[in-house]
Amino acid sequence: MRHRIAVVGGGPAGLTFARVLHRHGYPVAILERDPGPDARPPGGTLDLHEGLGQRALDKAGLLAEFQALSRPEGQAMRILDTDGTVLRDWQPRPDDRANPEIDRGQLRDLLLGPLDVRWGQGVTQVVPGTRDGVLVHFDDGRQETFDLVVGADGAWSRIRPAVSPVTPHYTGVTTVETSLDDVDTRHPDLARLIGDGSVAVYGVNRKLVAQRNSGGHVKVYAQFRAPLDWHSDLDLADAEAVRASLLALFDGWAAPVLDLLQRGTAFVHRPLHVLPVSHTWTHVPGVTLLGDAAHLMPPLGAGANLAMLEGAELAESIAAGPGDLDDTVRAFEEQMWVRAGRWAKITTAGLERLVSPDPAAALALFDQVQPS
């Protein structure tokens, strides 16, 4: 008899988990709050690491398709001084596939494939330990029971309270995101500034990053240290007011760099929250977590990669059966906590250096991690 399994959340973690189970002929209910795959913008580009995200896709049988879609040239990284001077200009080798980029929307569609997602299924609460299993409450009042509910529903997970009382806390760093479209045609000067991958500029307690996506789309991120309510006197829906505030914050930086903000369209506020570096919980039968729901950390390239590998590993362990499902999940959690704790320490330290009173700390970190 197959276990009744549900995964809450249709992001990279949940879809990878479901896709690997599907590959092994194992059914899983995918519960996603969004009404459809295109209900909201999928977000920017992701670099999938050979030993993490790419390994997960290999377990799902999707590595070749990923390689056809990904952009190895997107690994390129240029660092400028605030006066526009080029400090570093790293270009990957033609055969370098260590961390190729792929748009989140492309990755989502790749993982979706034949999966049947239950769109518009908002979960409000799960109650473990009932007679029939884990009781799932939906926002339309319905209820359903499963033998295992996997929370892959992100930073503000509705599943996490079933295993842990911990909630994310603000890092003191906030991000404001904007974008440029058709950059090669409409903004050729900025296209040259950005290059094939990303350009980053580091100042005192602030940085500006522009990153290519596919199709000439560019995401621009202004990141700085500020109180959570830094915008209390600002209407975040007023794009011109937000633009003026950001330009004042980055006053004195080179004009070509500031043009990334000058020409941006709408602005989105994204304060950075994290969970404690070593977030664990007392195992609860029938419920577990993946990705940001389990170990929200600074967005420095590890989160989605870890989430996908966790989803793939848990799915493989379940599909391998026979064996006690609870023992399988418990063993997975213990493995996940060790690896995630290690990466949380790395990314937390990285954020401290990348948004720092000493901009040289960011350059030193780049030299430390970038291949020669």
MARLUMGU-799830 format. One record per residue (C-alpha): residue in three letters; y negated, x, z negated. Coordinates in steps of 0.02 Angstrom, whole numbers, padded with zeros to 5 digits, always signed. Layout:
BEGIN
ALAYXZ;...
END
This chain:
BEGIN
MET+00000+00000+00000;ARG-00170+00069+00050;HIS-00309+00077-00079;ARG-00461-00035-00056;ILE-00603+00091-00033;ALA-00788+00063-00004;VAL-00926+00189+00027;VAL-01103+00133-00010;GLY-01229+00213+00109;GLY-01224+00247+00296;GLY-01304+00419+00293;PRO-01220+00586+00336;ALA-01114+00588+00176;GLY-01049+00411+00188;LEU-01017+00416+00374;THR-00927+00583+00366;PHE-00816+00517+00227;ALA-00776+00361+00327;ARG-00752+00454+00492;VAL-00625+00576+00417;LEU-00529+00432+00336;HIS-00534+00341+00503;ARG-00463+00494+00589;HIS-00315+00485+00470;GLY-00292+00299+00501;TYR-00361+00248+00332;PRO-00476+00095+00322;VAL-00638+00101+00224;ALA-00779-00025+00203;ILE-00950+00053+00243;LEU-01085-00044+00150;GLU-01261-00009+00213;ARG-01421-00093+00153;ASP-01514-00071+00318;PRO-01493-00218+00438;GLY-01446-00103+00582;PRO-01438+00079+00638;ASP-01615+00076+00707;ALA-01696-00019+00564;ARG-01803+00132+00516;PRO-01840+00305+00585;PRO-01688+00418+00555;GLY-01793+00567+00499;GLY-01812+00742+00565;THR-01692+00876+00622;LEU-01551+00956+00522;ASP-01477+01129+00533;LEU-01290+01117+00507;HIS-01213+01274+00433;GLU-01050+01348+00498;GLY-00963+01343+00329;LEU-01032+01175+00273;GLY-01090+01038+00392;GLN-01001+01109+00544;ARG-00842+01126+00443;ALA-00856+00942+00396;LEU-00876+00893+00578;ASP-00724+00997+00621;LYS-00624+00898+00493;ALA-00687+00739+00578;GLY-00635+00805+00750;LEU-00816+00806+00809;LEU-00861+00991+00816;ALA-00855+01006+01006;GLU-00964+00852+01027;PHE-01087+00921+00900;GLN-01097+01087+00992;ALA-01139+00995+01152;LEU-01281+00901+01067;SER-01351+01035+00952;ARG-01494+01155+00988;PRO-01451+01336+00941;GLU-01626+01386+00998;GLY-01693+01273+00860;GLN-01645+01407+00734;ALA-01798+01509+00790;MET-01924+01536+00650;ARG-02103+01598+00657;ILE-02211+01634+00504;LEU-02400+01645+00513;ASP-02532+01701+00392;THR-02665+01571+00351;ASP-02782+01660+00473;GLY-02656+01634+00615;THR-02585+01810+00616;VAL-02399+01813+00662;LEU-02305+01892+00517;ARG-02127+01859+00575;ASP-02055+01794+00739;TRP-01866+01779+00726;GLN-01766+01724+00878;PRO-01579+01688+00872;ARG-01459+01772+00989;PRO-01397+01661+01133;ASP-01224+01650+01053;ASP-01287+01620+00876;ARG-01219+01456+00811;ALA-01234+01488+00625;ASN-01360+01347+00593;PRO-01399+01251+00754;GLU-01514+01101+00742;ILE-01473+00920+00780;ASP-01583+00766+00761;ARG-01531+00652+00619;GLY-01520+00506+00739;GLN-01403+00601+00854;LEU-01294+00652+00707;ARG-01288+00473+00644;ASP-01234+00407+00815;LEU-01104+00545+00830;LEU-01028+00501+00662;LEU-01037+00314+00691;GLY-00925+00318+00845;PRO-00791+00185+00818;LEU-00838+00149+00637;ASP-00873-00030+00588;VAL-01022-00029+00470;ARG-01062-00183+00369;TRP-01249-00183+00400;GLY-01367-00278+00287;GLN-01249-00263+00139;GLY-01365-00212-00002;VAL-01271-00164-00160;THR-01364-00194-00324;GLN-01234-00141-00452;VAL-01053-00089-00475;VAL-00950-00129-00629;PRO-00795-00022-00655;GLY-00649-00066-00766;THR-00626-00248-00719;ARG-00451-00320-00707;ASP-00449-00316-00516;GLY-00539-00150-00495;VAL-00721-00103-00470;LEU-00833-00255-00451;VAL-00972-00235-00323;HIS-01125-00348-00335;PHE-01225-00378-00175;ASP-01407-00427-00163;ASP-01363-00597-00088;GLY-01262-00642-00243;ARG-01089-00606-00173;GLN-00959-00502-00264;GLU-00810-00401-00202;THR-00683-00287-00285;PHE-00618-00117-00231;ASP-00503+00015-00301;LEU-00631+00152-00266;VAL-00818+00142-00235;VAL-00901+00300-00171;GLY-01089+00308-00197;ALA-01169+00397-00049;ASP-01331+00301-00064;GLY-01455+00440-00092;ALA-01584+00493-00220;TRP-01610+00322-00299;SER-01427+00274-00296;ARG-01376+00102-00358;ILE-01203+00171-00393;ARG-01254+00320-00503;PRO-01289+00213-00661;ALA-01103+00171-00666;VAL-01063+00353-00706;SER-01225+00434-00765;PRO-01387+00380-00850;VAL-01483+00525-00769;THR-01623+00487-00645;PRO-01719+00605-00530;HIS-01875+00690-00595;TYR-02029+00750-00500;THR-02034+00935-00456;GLY-02224+00948-00454;VAL-02217+00974-00266;THR-02259+00837-00142;THR-02243+00824+00046;VAL-02347+00729+00171;GLU-02263+00709+00340;THR-02340+00676+00509;SER-02281+00701+00688;LEU-02328+00746+00865;ASP-02250+00667+01020;ASP-02224+00740+01193;VAL-02291+00904+01125;ASP-02255+01011+01279;THR-02359+00898+01391;ARG-02492+00829+01273;HIS-02514+00980+01158;PRO-02456+01135+01254;ASP-02555+01250+01139;LEU-02464+01184+00987;ALA-02299+01192+01080;ARG-02328+01378+01105;LEU-02378+01398+00923;ILE-02218+01315+00863;GLY-02101+01398+00986;ASP-01920+01339+01007;GLY-01888+01304+00823;SER-02009+01303+00678;VAL-02172+01381+00623;ALA-02220+01399+00440;VAL-02382+01450+00356;TYR-02388+01491+00169;GLY-02541+01487+00058;VAL-02574+01477-00128;ASN-02467+01334-00195;ARG-02458+01253-00024;LYS-02375+01272+00144;LEU-02377+01192+00316;VAL-02221+01182+00424;ALA-02197+01113+00600;GLN-02021+01089+00665;ARG-01962+01042+00838;ASN-01845+00895+00863;SER-01771+00850+01031;GLY-01870+00766+01169;GLY-02035+00854+01132;HIS-02052+00773+00960;VAL-02119+00880+00818;LYS-02117+00844+00631;VAL-02259+00920+00529;TYR-02244+00939+00341;ALA-02390+00979+00225;GLN-02318+01029+00057;PHE-02415+01068-00101;ARG-02413+01067-00290;ALA-02501+00916-00363;PRO-02480+00781-00496;LEU-02372+00635-00442;ASP-02527+00525-00439;TRP-02633+00647-00337;HIS-02671+00507-00213;SER-02732+00381-00342;ASP-02904+00372-00260;LEU-02833+00376-00083;ASP-02765+00236+00026;LEU-02606+00312+00096;ALA-02605+00180+00233;ASP-02774+00246+00296;ALA-02720+00386+00413;GLU-02895+00456+00434;ALA-02925+00462+00247;VAL-02759+00552+00220;ARG-02799+00672+00362;ALA-02968+00713+00287;SER-02890+00742+00117;LEU-02761+00861+00189;LEU-02888+00956+00293;ALA-02991+00982+00136;LEU-02836+01043+00044;PHE-02800+01171+00182;ASP-02982+01214+00211;GLY-03009+01391+00276;TRP-02844+01402+00368;ALA-02846+01448+00553;ALA-02902+01310+00671;PRO-02740+01311+00775;VAL-02641+01285+00615;LEU-02753+01143+00557;ASP-02732+01062+00728;LEU-02555+01017+00673;LEU-02638+00897+00551;GLN-02787+00852+00660;ARG-02675+00785+00798;GLY-02541+00706+00691;THR-02514+00519+00697;ALA-02462+00417+00545;PHE-02439+00503+00376;VAL-02293+00474+00257;HIS-02298+00526+00074;ARG-02136+00605+00010;PRO-02146+00675-00168;LEU-01999+00790-00203;HIS-01882+00733-00341;VAL-01723+00818-00402;LEU-01579+00791-00521;PRO-01541+00920-00656;VAL-01468+01080-00583;SER-01300+01055-00667;HIS-01283+00866-00655;THR-01108+00810-00705;TRP-01036+00656-00788;THR-00886+00597-00883;HIS-00762+00539-00752;VAL-00760+00350-00727;PRO-00603+00281-00643;GLY-00642+00194-00480;VAL-00817+00264-00451;THR-00883+00430-00386;LEU-01036+00501-00298;LEU-01076+00610-00148;GLY-01228+00705-00088;ASP-01401+00662-00155;ALA-01328+00526-00265;ALA-01231+00662-00357;HIS-01343+00817-00346;LEU-01516+00785-00274;MET-01597+00955-00244;PRO-01749+01026-00152;PRO-01737+01000+00037;LEU-01702+01179+00089;GLY-01561+01153+00213;ALA-01415+01128+00093;GLY-01416+00944+00044;ALA-01349+00859+00200;ASN-01229+01002+00232;LEU-01153+00988+00059;ALA-01147+00799+00068;MET-01052+00800+00232;LEU-00925+00929+00173;GLU-00898+00833+00011;GLY-00868+00673+00109;ALA-00743+00760+00222;GLU-00651+00845+00079;LEU-00636+00687-00026;ALA-00574+00590+00126;GLU-00443+00721+00167;SER-00383+00724-00013;ILE-00364+00535-00016;ALA-00279+00529+00154;ALA-00158+00667+00104;GLY-00075+00556-00028;PRO+00038+00507-00104;GLY-00030+00535-00276;ASP-00135+00452-00407;LEU-00304+00404-00333;ASP-00393+00434-00497;ASP-00322+00609-00514;THR-00375+00647-00335;VAL-00554+00592-00368;ARG-00563+00684-00533;ALA-00508+00847-00451;PHE-00635+00822-00312;GLU-00778+00796-00435;GLU-00739+00955-00530;GLN-00740+01055-00368;MET-00900+00971-00309;TRP-00993+01006-00471;VAL-00962+01193-00465;ARG-01020+01214-00285;ALA-01166+01094-00298;GLY-01227+01177-00458;ARG-01229+01344-00369;TRP-01330+01275-00224;ALA-01448+01179-00339;LYS-01493+01343-00425;ILE-01524+01426-00257;THR-01633+01286-00188;THR-01731+01263-00350;ALA-01773+01448-00352;GLY-01813+01438-00167;LEU-01939+01299-00191;GLU-02025+01399-00328;ARG-02047+01543-00205;LEU-02094+01441-00051;VAL-02230+01341-00139;SER-02296+01478-00250;PRO-02458+01553-00317;ASP-02404+01709-00221;PRO-02378+01675-00034;ALA-02293+01845-00017;ALA-02145+01772-00114;ALA-02105+01657+00032;LEU-02109+01800+00156;ALA-01995+01903+00045;LEU-01872+01758+00034;PHE-01870+01743+00224;ASP-01833+01929+00241;GLN-01695+01912+00112;VAL-01600+01770+00195;GLN-01639+01793+00380;PRO-01516+01899+00481;SER-01590+02056+00557;
END
